[in-house]
Amino acid sequence: MDPRQQFVGGLAQQKKAALLLGAAGALLGLGLWMKVLRKKEKVKRVGVVSRILIHPLKSGKALSVSAAECLQVGLKSGELRDRHWLVVTEDGHMVTARQEPRLVLVSLTCDGGEGGGGVCLRGPDMEELRFPIDQAENRVLDCRVFGLDVQGRDCGDEASRWFTSFLAAQKTFRLVHFEPQMKGRRPMETEPQFPQFEVAYPDLGPVMLLSEASVEDLSGRLEKEVTVERFRPNIVVGECEAFDEDSWEELQIGSVRLQRVLSCGRCIFTTVDPETGILNRKEPLDTLKSYRLCEPSERHIYKSSPLFGQVLKVQQEGRLQVGDAVYKVSR
């Protein structure tokens, strides 16, 4: 090999060695930086998951499960996804228990089987109705949920007749299903100060959390006790003090990481009894307003709504189960 080739070869080897050294240094630096980040992150056990609730039908009856997948769009157990079915008017506007209180008495469940299984609707004085989950031949409706557009697959004429009969109103109702390929709503898009994410039919966020102690505190101020079902959380936390959840900005539960978005401002829906479907328009909302209003600096967000529970977004998907420890993450 002539001197020129030796020189070029030597430069190439030096360059390769420098690149390898640089890559090793970068990896070492990244590792050290991750260790620094981990050291800065502190976790503290603040409670335990006492219940997990999924509400497949928006405003419908809650389903208590022992475990669930926690996905970006909310909880999932088998074929049941939280707030993925919605009752709408013929022109696509959502119908909730605020307008039709008896919706809280409707149970929507799913079973396995060919073609993805089937949906079962049950309600007082109604024959149960079964129909397939997968109805790809049905039309997709453009729906409106709190003024925002979102799609839903029509669940068919039988489901429409079932809800129209059950609600006994002078109008026709239809049931729609949000499918995985559909584009979700961005409920916080009008509030740029909050994290952005997509959901199906929930009011504000994919996960709502509430503590047992907060419900007990409220019940102690009422003539008639209330249950956690009235407030429709997904995760119920035990072994903590009332309203501790107000200070949990970031949580680790099992492999799931959750981030607080905002407190849950409560409305007239809380005055619907989940056992009777009767709307009283007063309690427990009036009592909540007596001691759970926001700070004056937050009135532009919550206005006159009392705060009860926390709305969360999913930072890291995973699996939750009853009995999981709840850890508060701080830095």
Residue pairs with C-beta under 8 A, 6 or more apart in sequence:
1 9
40 331
41 329
41 330
41 331
42 329
42 330
42 331
43 252
43 327
43 328
43 329
43 330
44 327
44 328
44 330
45 325
45 326
45 327
45 328
46 237
46 240
46 244
46 248
46 326
46 327
46 328
47 211
47 237
47 238
47 239
47 240
47 244
47 325
47 326
48 237
48 238
48 239
48 323
48 324
48 325
48 326
49 235
49 236
49 237
49 238
49 253
49 320
49 321
49 322
49 323
49 324
49 325
49 326
50 212
50 236
50 237
50 238
50 239
50 322
51 64
51 228
51 235
51 236
51 322
52 64
52 65
52 66
52 67
52 68
52 75
52 234
52 235
52 236
52 320
52 321
52 322
53 62
53 63
53 64
53 65
53 228
53 229
53 232
53 233
53 234
53 235
53 236
54 62
54 63
54 65
54 68
54 75
54 76
54 77
54 80
54 81
54 82
54 234
55 61
55 62
55 63
55 82
55 83
55 232
55 234
56 63
56 80
56 81
56 82
56 83
56 84
56 85
56 108
56 109
56 110
57 83
57 85
57 86
57 87
57 103
57 106
57 108
58 83
58 85
58 86
58 87
58 94
58 96
58 201
58 202
59 87
59 95
59 96
59 97
59 98
59 100
59 103
59 104
59 269
60 85
60 103
60 104
60 106
60 107
60 108
61 104
61 105
61 106
61 107
61 108
61 274
62 229
62 232
62 274
63 77
63 80
63 107
63 109
65 77
66 321
66 322
67 77
67 319
67 320
67 321
67 322
68 75
68 76
68 77
68 319
68 320
68 321
69 75
69 76
69 77
69 317
69 318
69 319
69 320
70 76
70 207
70 253
70 256
70 258
70 314
70 317
70 318
70 319
70 320
71 81
71 206
71 314
71 317
72 197
72 198
72 206
72 314
72 317
73 81
73 184
73 198
73 199
73 200
73 206
74 81
74 82
74 83
74 199
74 200
74 202
74 206
74 207
74 234
74 314
75 81
75 82
75 206
75 207
75 234
75 320
76 82
78 110
78 112
79 110
79 112
79 116
79 117
79 133
80 109
80 110
81 178
81 200
82 202
82 206
82 234
83 199
83 200
83 201
83 202
84 177
84 178
84 200
84 201
85 108
85 119
85 155
85 175
85 176
85 177
85 178
85 201
86 94
86 95
86 143
86 145
86 152
86 175
86 176
86 177
86 178
86 201
87 94
87 95
87 96
87 100
87 103
87 163
87 173
87 174
87 175
88 94
88 95
88 141
88 143
88 152
88 173
88 174
88 175
88 176
89 95
89 171
89 172
89 173
89 174
90 171
90 172
90 173
90 174
92 141
92 142
92 143
92 144
93 143
93 144
94 143
94 144
94 145
94 146
94 201
95 103
95 173
96 103
96 269
97 103
97 104
97 269
97 272
97 277
97 279
98 267
98 268
98 269
100 167
100 169
101 272
101 277
101 278
101 279
102 123
102 166
102 167
102 277
103 167
103 277
104 272
104 273
104 274
104 277
105 123
105 124
105 277
106 121
106 122
106 123
106 163
106 166
107 120
107 121
107 122
107 123
108 119
108 120
108 121
109 119
109 120
109 122
110 117
110 118
110 119
110 120
110 133
111 117
111 118
111 120
115 132
115 133
115 134
116 132
116 133
116 134
117 132
117 133
118 130
118 131
118 132
118 133
119 130
119 131
119 132
119 133
119 155
120 128
120 129
120 130
121 128
121 129
121 130
121 159
121 162
122 128
123 166
126 162
126 165
126 166
129 158
129 159
129 162
131 155
131 156
131 158
131 159
133 177
135 153
135 154
135 155
135 156
135 177
136 153
138 153
138 154
138 155
138 156
139 153
139 154
140 151
140 152
140 153
140 154
140 182
141 151
141 152
141 153
141 154
141 174
141 176
142 149
142 151
143 149
143 150
143 151
143 152
143 176
144 150
145 185
145 201
146 187
146 203
148 185
148 186
148 187
148 189
149 185
150 178
150 182
150 183
150 184
150 185
150 200
150 201
151 178
151 182
151 183
152 176
152 177
152 178
152 182
153 176
153 177
153 178
153 179
153 182
154 174
154 175
154 176
155 174
155 175
155 176
155 177
156 175
159 174
159 175
160 172
160 173
160 174
160 175
162 175
163 173
163 174
163 175
164 171
164 172
164 173
167 173
178 184
178 200
178 201
182 200
183 198
184 198
184 199
184 200
185 198
185 199
185 200
185 201
186 196
186 197
186 198
187 199
187 202
187 203
187 204
187 205
188 194
188 195
188 196
188 197
188 204
188 205
188 261
189 196
191 301
194 261
194 262
195 259
195 261
195 313
197 205
197 206
197 313
197 314
199 205
199 206
202 208
204 261
204 262
204 264
204 311
205 261
205 311
205 312
205 313
206 312
206 313
206 314
207 234
207 235
207 258
207 311
207 312
207 313
207 314
208 232
208 233
208 234
208 235
208 264
208 309
208 310
208 311
208 312
209 233
209 234
209 235
209 236
209 237
209 245
209 248
209 251
209 258
209 309
209 310
209 312
210 228
210 231
210 233
210 235
210 236
210 237
210 245
210 264
210 308
210 309
210 310
211 236
211 237
211 238
211 240
211 241
211 242
211 243
211 244
211 245
212 228
212 236
212 237
212 238
213 238
213 240
213 241
213 242
213 243
213 244
214 242
214 243
214 245
214 308
214 309
215 226
215 227
215 228
215 231
216 242
217 242
217 243
218 226
218 284
218 287
218 288
218 308
219 225
219 226
221 287
221 290
221 291
222 283
222 284
222 287
223 283
224 283
226 284
227 274
228 236
229 274
230 270
230 272
230 273
230 274
230 284
231 264
231 266
231 270
231 308
231 309
232 269
233 309
235 253
235 320
237 245
237 326
240 326
245 309
245 310
246 263
246 307
246 310
247 328
248 260
248 310
248 328
249 259
249 260
249 328
249 329
249 330
250 257
250 258
250 259
250 260
250 315
250 328
250 329
250 330
251 257
251 258
251 259
251 260
251 312
251 326
251 327
251 328
251 329
252 258
252 326
252 327
252 329
253 320
253 324
253 325
253 326
253 327
254 318
254 319
254 320
254 321
254 324
255 316
255 318
255 319
256 314
256 316
256 317
256 318
256 319
256 320
257 314
257 315
257 316
257 318
257 329
258 312
258 313
258 314
258 315
259 312
259 313
259 315
260 310
260 311
260 312
261 310
261 311
261 312
261 313
262 301
262 310
262 311
263 294
263 302
263 307
263 308
263 309
263 310
263 311
264 307
264 308
264 309
264 310
264 311
265 294
265 301
265 302
265 303
265 305
265 306
265 307
266 285
266 288
266 292
266 305
266 306
266 307
266 308
267 285
267 305
268 279
268 281
268 285
270 284
270 285
270 288
270 308
271 279
271 280
271 281
271 282
271 283
271 284
271 285
272 278
272 279
273 280
285 306
288 306
288 308
289 304
289 306
291 306
292 306
292 307
292 308
293 302
293 304
293 306
293 307
294 301
294 302
294 305
294 307
